[in-house]
Amino acid sequence: MAKLYFYYSAMNAGKTTTLLQSAHNYHERGMRTLILSPKLDDRYGVGVVQSRIGLKARARIFERADDLYRLVLDDIGRNGALHCLLVDEAQFLSKAQVWQLTDVVDALEVPTLAYGLRTDFLGELFEGSQYLLAWADSITEIKTICHTGRKATMVVRVDEQGRALQQGAQVEIGGNERYVSVSRKEFKRVFAGESRIELQQELLPLDPG
């Protein structure tokens, strides 16, 4: 039975790597997948999903006004049976689009794997993540670590001096030069101005065992 899966984490936990590995696993078995990526995330080029370790694949881009159920239905009509739908940067989905993903699962019986951040740089839920947490059949945390050694659960947006920014638009595309994953305790310290964060950190996945 098809399910809607939501895999969430802070930044640099390997979400896109996991997505691409999942797609590869389906392809090895001769099964077709479709990767969706938001148009606004064009760091590696429009329609390209790429991980920090260099893995990449072509993706179908979407915008907030797009009907993802109709998009998938049209894709099946053109290309035949779809065995898995994968959504990168799922935090940028609208509420309506998350509901459309539930229709992909329930009406089309296509397993759907969505990967995204849970919260923004102010600790607030993204719209897409809020409704994936509410409506997904399965919710899994992909773990990573803070520079303090604790598990990282929050994301900080920083300036060139490593100071936490406390205002600005919720969506601002960037990588290690703009965002750092930290523990909740460190998030509080940085926001209180008690410490700064060095940029260009390489955060490693936390062993779930």
SULJO-V667627 format. One record per backbone hydrogen bond with DSSP energy under -0.5 kcal/mol. CO is the residue of the C=O (numbers start at 1). NH is the residue of the N-H. Records with the same first field share a line. If there is no record, write none. Layout:
CO=NH + NH
This chain:
3=5 + 112
4=137 + 138
5=114
6=8 + 140
7=116
8=142
9=118
10=13
14=18
15=19
16=20
17=21
18=22
19=23
20=24
21=25
22=26
23=27
24=28
25=29
26=29 + 31
27=30
32=83 + 84
34=86
35=60
36=88
37=62
38=41
40=42
42=45
45=48
47=59
48=50
49=57
51=54
55=51
57=49
59=61
60=37
62=39
63=66
66=68
67=71
68=72
69=73
70=74
71=75
72=76
73=77
74=78
75=79
76=80
84=34
85=113
86=36 + 88
87=115
88=38
89=92
90=93
91=128
94=98
95=99
96=100
97=101
98=102
99=103
100=104
101=105
102=106
103=107 + 108
104=108 + 110
105=109
109=111
111=85
112=5 + 114
113=87
114=7
115=90
116=9
118=126
120=123 + 155
124=120
126=130
127=131
128=132
129=133
130=134
131=135
132=136
138=6
140=8
141=143
143=206
144=152
146=149
150=146
154=182
156=158 + 180
157=165
159=162
162=197
163=159
170=172
175=178 + 179
176=200
178=158
180=156
182=153 + 154
183=187
184=188
185=189
186=190
187=191
188=192
189=194 + 195
190=193
201=203
204=145
